[in-house]
């Protein structure tokens, strides 16, 4: 299962943090409501699962889901560039789309 966030294909979305790997990459937090995904947060981490477990547990109106883009060959700088790229796509109203 995967989801397109901007121009990038992420693994997920998952409702369980344990479904995420303990690897480096980008992660997104999504609110799923009325059959649509709303991006709440996008960031990078050296350990995606561990980082998401540290996030505050505030719950939006819908269902909170997570997705990951693993980037084993990218360092922090390259991952930050990808985060900026995704934020730009979202600012241009490109919605997240689930891929079967």
Secondary structure, DSSP 8 states (H G I E B T S, - for coil): -EEEETTEEEEEEES-GGGS-SS-EEEEEEEEETTEEEEEEEEEESSHHHHHHTS-----SSEEEEEEEE-TT--HHHHHHHHHHHHHHHHTT---EEE-
